[in-house]
């Protein structure tokens, strides 16, 4: 029989981790991912990039109001244009990014990165299609009466892609989206946009892009299918580009560390 006076053995209880400690660890990991070139979210460089980008996007939106045309009164407003839909997504992406910078919120930062997987490839698609078709014939994408000054044109059809690419390559962890989800996302966007412009056409009696007026229905199918493939390919290329650039950076910093230079590798979590 066990001695009742002997000290009883207590079962060790696992150490609990407070939610605040978990949040701090998550914030540290996200701000300094091993394959992320610059700290983000942060109130310095990251915030500056997002502020400059948002200023450009808001200027573009303000131009639509200060320089109205018949599209302002049409059903669907300027959201008939894929360009403006892409601009709205870019604005939402950078708004989340700036809010994450100001609050250092891991959740807002993660939401920005998820939205970026849609907005960045779409802006690449818009840039390639617009400038490619414009090189063939400017009036395929813009009627002569709606021609824009080059600086304004670039703010709509070039700047969003440049800013989103900067955010992806400098301020974001690696994308995890696979090939099939990228194809599904691109296909869904193409179908929804096609349905949307046909709805606008039924009310307005014209298409937003002159190109649609000259294409037969079967040719539009080819155009939208090709655009979906191009957007999916853009996703894959951007993902690969980000990995190549930032893996090279990681390797260089690891070599510098071995040389005794004491360079801290982004992503180290103490």
KEKE-3310 file (N, C-alpha, C; in steps of 0.2 Angstrom, whole numbers, plus 5000, padded with zeros to 4 digits):
npx = (5004:5003:5012:5003:5008:5017:5023:5012:5012:5012:5003:5011:5006:5002:5011:5002:4998:4996:4983:4988:5002:5003:4997:5007:5018:5014:5013:5026:5032:5025:5029:5042:5045:5054:5056:5053:5056:5056:5052:5035:5019:5023:5027:5035:5044:5035:5022:5024:5025:5012:5004:5008:5004:4990:4987:4989:4979:4967:4968:4965:4952:4946:4948:4938:4927:4929:4931:4919:4910:4899:4898:4897:4884:4879:4872:4879:4890:4907:4912:4909:4920:4934:4946:4943:4937:4948:4956:4948:4949:4963:4964:4957:4965:4977:4972:4969:4982:4988:4981:4985:4998:4997:4991:4998:4993:4991:4980:4974:4985:4986:4974:4976:4986:4979:4969:4977:4981:4972:4970:4983:4987:4976:4978:4990:4985:4976:4985:4994:4984:4978:4989:4994:4984:4982:4993:4991:4979:4973:4960:4953:4952:4949:4938:4940:4935:4936:4949:4964:4975:4993:4999:4988:4982:4992:4991:4979:4981:4994:5001:4993:4997:5011:5012:5006:5014:5026:5022:5020:5033:5041:5035:5027:5024:5028:5016:5003:4995:4989:4990:4978:4968:4971:4968:4954:4950:4953:4945:4932:4931:4932:4920:4910:4913:4910:4896:4892:4895:4887:4875:4875:4876:4863:4855:4862:4865:4877:4894:4907:4920:4926:4931:4923:4912:4915:4918:4912:4900:4906:4919:4921:4920:4932:4941:4938:4941:4954:4959:4956:4965:4977:4977:4978:4990:4998:4997:5004:5017:5020:5021:5031:5042:5042:5047:5059:5067:5066:5071:5084:5089:5088:5097:5109:5110:5111:5124:5131:5130:5137:5149:5152:5147:5137:5124:5107:5095:5080:5065:5070:5064:5064)
npy = (4994:5011:5024:5036:5048:5051:5062:5067:5064:5076:5080:5086:5101:5107:5121:5135:5146:5162:5172:5184:5183:5173:5181:5191:5183:5179:5191:5194:5184:5186:5199:5197:5187:5173:5173:5186:5202:5215:5222:5220:5220:5238:5254:5262:5260:5251:5257:5269:5265:5260:5272:5280:5273:5272:5285:5287:5279:5285:5297:5293:5289:5301:5308:5303:5308:5322:5324:5321:5310:5302:5289:5291:5293:5281:5264:5255:5263:5268:5256:5247:5244:5234:5239:5248:5240:5232:5243:5246:5235:5235:5247:5242:5232:5239:5248:5239:5235:5247:5249:5238:5241:5253:5248:5237:5224:5207:5200:5209:5211:5198:5197:5207:5200:5189:5195:5201:5191:5190:5203:5207:5198:5201:5215:5214:5207:5216:5227:5221:5217:5229:5238:5230:5229:5242:5245:5239:5244:5259:5263:5251:5249:5261:5274:5287:5299:5298:5298:5299:5309:5305:5304:5302:5291:5282:5281:5274:5262:5257:5261:5255:5241:5242:5246:5236:5225:5229:5229:5215:5209:5215:5217:5206:5189:5173:5167:5155:5149:5137:5129:5124:5131:5144:5144:5141:5153:5163:5159:5160:5174:5179:5174:5180:5193:5194:5191:5202:5213:5210:5212:5225:5230:5226:5236:5248:5248:5248:5242:5243:5243:5246:5235:5224:5227:5223:5210:5194:5183:5170:5173:5182:5172:5166:5176:5179:5167:5166:5177:5173:5162:5169:5177:5167:5161:5173:5173:5162:5165:5177:5171:5163:5172:5180:5170:5167:5179:5182:5171:5171:5182:5177:5167:5174:5182:5172:5167:5179:5179:5167:5171:5179:5192:5196:5199:5200:5188:5191:5185:5177:5171:5176)
npz = (5000:4996:5004:5013:5016:5008:4995:4982:4965:4953:4938:4924:4917:4900:4893:4890:4877:4874:4866:4862:4861:4851:4840:4839:4835:4823:4816:4816:4808:4796:4792:4790:4780:4774:4760:4755:4750:4756:4772:4777:4783:4785:4792:4784:4770:4764:4767:4760:4747:4745:4747:4737:4726:4728:4727:4713:4708:4713:4707:4694:4695:4698:4687:4678:4683:4682:4669:4660:4649:4637:4643:4656:4659:4655:4656:4669:4670:4670:4673:4664:4657:4657:4661:4671:4681:4684:4689:4700:4708:4710:4718:4729:4733:4737:4746:4757:4759:4763:4775:4782:4784:4792:4804:4807:4805:4804:4798:4789:4780:4775:4769:4759:4751:4746:4738:4729:4721:4712:4707:4702:4691:4683:4680:4673:4662:4657:4653:4644:4634:4631:4626:4617:4607:4604:4598:4586:4581:4587:4588:4590:4603:4609:4605:4593:4598:4611:4615:4625:4634:4634:4647:4656:4650:4653:4666:4668:4661:4663:4675:4686:4684:4686:4699:4706:4703:4709:4722:4723:4720:4729:4742:4746:4752:4745:4732:4734:4725:4714:4698:4692:4701:4697:4683:4684:4691:4682:4671:4677:4679:4666:4661:4669:4666:4653:4653:4660:4651:4640:4646:4649:4636:4631:4637:4634:4620:4614:4614:4626:4621:4605:4598:4601:4593:4580:4580:4577:4586:4588:4587:4598:4608:4606:4609:4623:4629:4626:4633:4646:4647:4645:4656:4666:4663:4666:4680:4683:4678:4685:4698:4697:4693:4705:4714:4709:4709:4723:4729:4725:4732:4745:4745:4742:4754:4764:4760:4763:4777:4780:4777:4788:4789:4796:4792:4793:4789:4781:4788:4798:4813:4829)
capx = (5000:5007:5012:4998:5011:5022:5021:5009:5015:5007:5004:5013:5001:5006:5011:4997:5001:4991:4982:4992:5008:5002:4997:5014:5022:5011:5015:5033:5033:5022:5033:5049:5045:5061:5056:5050:5062:5056:5047:5029:5017:5027:5025:5040:5044:5028:5017:5025:5023:5004:5001:5009:4999:4983:4986:4988:4973:4962:4968:4962:4945:4944:4948:4932:4922:4931:4931:4914:4908:4893:4899:4895:4877:4877:4871:4886:4895:4914:4913:4908:4927:4938:4951:4940:4936:4954:4958:4945:4953:4970:4963:4955:4971:4982:4969:4971:4989:4990:4978:4989:5004:4996:4989:5002:4988:4992:4974:4973:4990:4984:4968:4979:4989:4974:4966:4983:4982:4967:4971:4989:4986:4971:4981:4995:4981:4974:4991:4996:4979:4977:4994:4995:4978:4983:4999:4988:4974:4971:4952:4950:4951:4947:4935:4944:4932:4938:4956:4966:4982:4997:5000:4981:4981:4996:4988:4974:4983:5001:5003:4991:5001:5018:5012:5004:5020:5030:5019:5021:5040:5045:5031:5023:5026:5026:5009:5002:4989:4991:4988:4970:4964:4972:4964:4947:4948:4953:4939:4926:4932:4930:4913:4906:4914:4906:4889:4891:4895:4881:4869:4876:4874:4856:4852:4865:4865:4884:4899:4912:4926:4925:4933:4918:4907:4917:4919:4906:4900:4911:4926:4921:4922:4939:4944:4937:4944:4961:4961:4957:4972:4983:4977:4981:4998:5001:4998:5010:5023:5021:5023:5038:5046:5043:5051:5066:5070:5067:5076:5091:5090:5089:5104:5114:5110:5114:5131:5134:5130:5142:5156:5153:5146:5131:5118:5101:5090:5072:5062:5072:5060:5068)
capy = (5000:5017:5028:5042:5054:5053:5068:5065:5066:5081:5079:5093:5104:5110:5128:5139:5152:5167:5174:5190:5180:5170:5186:5194:5178:5179:5197:5194:5179:5189:5205:5195:5180:5172:5175:5193:5206:5221:5221:5223:5227:5242:5261:5265:5259:5248:5262:5274:5263:5260:5278:5283:5269:5274:5292:5287:5276:5289:5302:5290:5289:5308:5310:5300:5313:5329:5324:5316:5308:5298:5283:5293:5292:5274:5259:5252:5268:5266:5249:5242:5243:5229:5243:5251:5235:5231:5248:5246:5229:5238:5251:5238:5229:5244:5250:5234:5235:5253:5248:5234:5245:5258:5245:5231:5219:5201:5198:5214:5209:5192:5199:5210:5196:5185:5199:5202:5185:5191:5210:5208:5195:5205:5221:5212:5205:5223:5230:5217:5218:5236:5241:5226:5230:5249:5245:5237:5250:5262:5263:5245:5249:5268:5278:5293:5305:5297:5298:5301:5311:5299:5303:5300:5284:5277:5280:5269:5256:5255:5262:5249:5235:5243:5246:5229:5221:5231:5226:5207:5207:5218:5217:5200:5182:5169:5165:5148:5147:5132:5130:5123:5137:5150:5143:5142:5160:5167:5157:5163:5181:5180:5172:5185:5200:5193:5191:5209:5218:5209:5215:5233:5231:5226:5242:5254:5247:5248:5239:5248:5243:5245:5229:5220:5228:5220:5203:5189:5179:5165:5177:5184:5167:5165:5182:5179:5161:5167:5181:5169:5158:5173:5179:5161:5161:5178:5171:5157:5169:5181:5167:5160:5178:5182:5165:5167:5185:5182:5165:5173:5186:5173:5164:5179:5184:5166:5167:5184:5176:5162:5175:5182:5199:5197:5201:5197:5186:5192:5178:5174:5173:5175)
capz = (5000:4996:5010:5012:5018:5002:4991:4976:4959:4949:4931:4921:4912:4895:4893:4886:4873:4874:4859:4860:4859:4844:4835:4838:4831:4816:4813:4814:4802:4789:4790:4788:4777:4771:4752:4755:4749:4760:4777:4775:4783:4789:4791:4781:4763:4762:4767:4755:4740:4745:4747:4730:4721:4729:4724:4706:4707:4714:4702:4688:4696:4698:4680:4675:4685:4680:4661:4659:4642:4637:4647:4663:4659:4652:4661:4671:4671:4667:4675:4658:4655:4661:4664:4677:4685:4686:4693:4707:4712:4712:4723:4735:4736:4740:4752:4762:4760:4768:4782:4786:4786:4798:4810:4807:4805:4800:4794:4783:4776:4772:4764:4753:4747:4743:4733:4724:4717:4707:4704:4699:4685:4679:4677:4668:4656:4654:4650:4637:4629:4628:4622:4611:4602:4602:4593:4579:4579:4593:4588:4592:4611:4611:4600:4592:4602:4618:4616:4632:4634:4636:4654:4658:4647:4656:4673:4668:4658:4664:4682:4691:4684:4688:4706:4709:4702:4714:4728:4723:4720:4735:4748:4747:4752:4739:4731:4735:4721:4709:4691:4692:4704:4693:4677:4686:4693:4676:4667:4680:4678:4659:4660:4673:4663:4646:4655:4662:4645:4636:4650:4647:4628:4630:4639:4631:4613:4611:4618:4629:4617:4598:4595:4602:4588:4574:4581:4577:4592:4589:4588:4605:4612:4606:4613:4630:4631:4625:4638:4652:4647:4646:4663:4670:4662:4669:4687:4684:4677:4691:4704:4695:4694:4712:4717:4706:4712:4730:4731:4724:4737:4751:4744:4743:4761:4767:4759:4767:4784:4781:4777:4794:4788:4801:4788:4795:4783:4782:4789:4804:4819:4835)
cpx = (5004:5006:5008:5002:5016:5019:5018:5012:5010:5009:5006:5008:5005:5005:5006:5000:4995:4989:4986:4999:5008:5001:5003:5018:5020:5013:5022:5035:5031:5027:5039:5049:5052:5061:5053:5055:5062:5051:5040:5024:5022:5025:5030:5039:5037:5023:5017:5023:5015:5001:5002:5004:4992:4982:4985:4981:4967:4962:4964:4955:4942:4943:4941:4926:4923:4931:4925:4913:4901:4893:4897:4888:4874:4876:4878:4891:4901:4916:4911:4915:4931:4944:4949:4939:4943:4957:4954:4948:4960:4969:4961:4961:4976:4979:4970:4978:4991:4987:4982:4996:5003:4994:4994:4998:4990:4986:4973:4979:4989:4979:4971:4982:4984:4971:4971:4983:4977:4969:4977:4989:4982:4974:4987:4991:4979:4980:4993:4990:4978:4983:4996:4990:4979:4988:4996:4984:4971:4963:4949:4948:4948:4944:4939:4941:4934:4945:4959:4973:4987:4998:4994:4981:4986:4994:4983:4976:4990:5002:5000:4995:5008:5017:5010:5010:5025:5028:5021:5028:5043:5041:5027:5027:5025:5019:5009:4997:4992:4988:4981:4966:4965:4968:4956:4945:4948:4947:4933:4926:4930:4923:4909:4907:4910:4899:4888:4891:4889:4875:4869:4874:4866:4852:4855:4865:4872:4888:4904:4918:4924:4926:4927:4912:4909:4918:4912:4906:4905:4918:4927:4923:4929:4943:4944:4941:4952:4963:4961:4963:4977:4983:4980:4988:5001:5002:5004:5017:5025:5024:5030:5043:5047:5048:5058:5070:5071:5071:5083:5093:5092:5096:5110:5115:5113:5121:5135:5135:5135:5149:5157:5151:5140:5125:5112:5096:5083:5069:5064:5067:5063:5063)
cpy = (5006:5021:5035:5048:5056:5058:5065:5068:5070:5080:5086:5095:5108:5118:5131:5145:5157:5170:5180:5188:5177:5176:5190:5189:5178:5185:5197:5190:5182:5195:5203:5188:5179:5174:5181:5198:5212:5219:5224:5218:5231:5249:5265:5264:5256:5253:5267:5272:5262:5267:5281:5279:5271:5281:5292:5284:5281:5295:5300:5291:5296:5310:5308:5305:5320:5329:5319:5315:5304:5292:5285:5292:5285:5269:5255:5256:5266:5259:5244:5240:5239:5233:5246:5246:5233:5237:5248:5240:5231:5242:5248:5235:5233:5247:5245:5234:5241:5252:5243:5237:5249:5254:5239:5225:5213:5199:5203:5212:5203:5193:5202:5205:5191:5189:5201:5197:5186:5198:5210:5205:5199:5211:5219:5210:5212:5227:5227:5218:5225:5239:5237:5228:5238:5249:5243:5242:5253:5262:5256:5245:5256:5272:5284:5299:5304:5296:5301:5304:5306:5298:5300:5292:5280:5276:5275:5262:5254:5255:5257:5243:5236:5243:5239:5224:5223:5228:5218:5206:5210:5217:5211:5194:5178:5167:5157:5145:5142:5133:5129:5129:5143:5150:5144:5149:5164:5165:5160:5171:5183:5179:5178:5192:5199:5194:5199:5214:5216:5212:5222:5234:5231:5232:5248:5254:5248:5245:5244:5248:5242:5239:5224:5221:5224:5213:5199:5186:5174:5168:5179:5178:5165:5170:5181:5172:5162:5172:5177:5165:5163:5176:5173:5161:5167:5177:5167:5161:5173:5177:5165:5166:5180:5177:5166:5173:5184:5176:5167:5178:5183:5170:5168:5181:5178:5166:5173:5182:5172:5166:5179:5190:5201:5200:5197:5195:5187:5185:5175:5176:5171:5172)
cpz = (5000:5002:5008:5013:5013:4998:4984:4970:4955:4942:4928:4916:4906:4895:4888:4883:4872:4867:4857:4858:4852:4839:4834:4834:4824:4813:4811:4808:4796:4787:4788:4785:4773:4763:4751:4755:4755:4766:4775:4779:4787:4788:4788:4773:4761:4762:4762:4748:4740:4744:4740:4725:4722:4726:4717:4704:4708:4709:4696:4689:4696:4691:4676:4677:4682:4672:4659:4651:4643:4641:4654:4664:4657:4658:4663:4672:4667:4669:4670:4656:4660:4664:4671:4683:4688:4691:4700:4711:4714:4718:4730:4738:4739:4746:4758:4764:4765:4775:4786:4788:4792:4804:4811:4808:4801:4795:4788:4778:4772:4767:4758:4748:4743:4737:4727:4719:4711:4703:4700:4692:4680:4676:4672:4661:4653:4650:4644:4632:4626:4624:4616:4605:4600:4597:4586:4577:4585:4593:4589:4600:4613:4605:4599:4597:4609:4620:4622:4630:4637:4643:4658:4656:4651:4664:4674:4666:4659:4672:4686:4690:4687:4696:4709:4708:4707:4721:4729:4724:4727:4742:4750:4748:4746:4738:4732:4730:4716:4702:4690:4695:4700:4686:4679:4688:4687:4672:4670:4679:4671:4658:4663:4669:4656:4648:4656:4656:4641:4640:4648:4640:4627:4632:4635:4623:4610:4616:4620:4624:4610:4595:4596:4596:4582:4574:4581:4584:4593:4590:4595:4610:4612:4610:4620:4633:4631:4631:4645:4652:4648:4653:4668:4669:4665:4677:4687:4683:4683:4697:4703:4696:4701:4715:4715:4709:4719:4733:4730:4729:4743:4750:4745:4751:4765:4766:4763:4774:4785:4781:4783:4794:4793:4798:4791:4789:4785:4782:4795:4810:4825:4841)
residu = (UNK:UNK:UNK:UNK:UNK:UNK:UNK:UNK:UNK:UNK:UNK:UNK:UNK:UNK:UNK:UNK:UNK:UNK:UNK:UNK:UNK:UNK:UNK:UNK:UNK:UNK:UNK:UNK:UNK:UNK:UNK:UNK:UNK:UNK:UNK:UNK:UNK:UNK:UNK:UNK:UNK:UNK:UNK:UNK:UNK:UNK:UNK:UNK:UNK:UNK:UNK:UNK:UNK:UNK:UNK:UNK:UNK:UNK:UNK:UNK:UNK:UNK:UNK:UNK:UNK:UNK:UNK:UNK:UNK:UNK:UNK:UNK:UNK:UNK:UNK:UNK:UNK:UNK:UNK:UNK:UNK:UNK:UNK:UNK:UNK:UNK:UNK:UNK:UNK:UNK:UNK:UNK:UNK:UNK:UNK:UNK:UNK:UNK:UNK:UNK:UNK:UNK:UNK:UNK:UNK:UNK:UNK:UNK:UNK:UNK:UNK:UNK:UNK:UNK:UNK:UNK:UNK:UNK:UNK:UNK:UNK:UNK:UNK:UNK:UNK:UNK:UNK:UNK:UNK:UNK:UNK:UNK:UNK:UNK:UNK:UNK:UNK:UNK:UNK:UNK:UNK:UNK:UNK:UNK:UNK:UNK:UNK:UNK:UNK:UNK:UNK:UNK:UNK:UNK:UNK:UNK:UNK:UNK:UNK:UNK:UNK:UNK:UNK:UNK:UNK:UNK:UNK:UNK:UNK:UNK:UNK:UNK:UNK:UNK:UNK:UNK:UNK:UNK:UNK:UNK:UNK:UNK:UNK:UNK:UNK:UNK:UNK:UNK:UNK:UNK:UNK:UNK:UNK:UNK:UNK:UNK:UNK:UNK:UNK:UNK:UNK:UNK:UNK:UNK:UNK:UNK:UNK:UNK:UNK:UNK:UNK:UNK:UNK:UNK:UNK:UNK:UNK:UNK:UNK:UNK:UNK:UNK:UNK:UNK:UNK:UNK:UNK:UNK:UNK:UNK:UNK:UNK:UNK:UNK:UNK:UNK:UNK:UNK:UNK:UNK:UNK:UNK:UNK:UNK:UNK:UNK:UNK:UNK:UNK:UNK:UNK:UNK:UNK:UNK:UNK:UNK:UNK:UNK:UNK:UNK:UNK:UNK:UNK:UNK:UNK:UNK:UNK:UNK:UNK:UNK)
# end
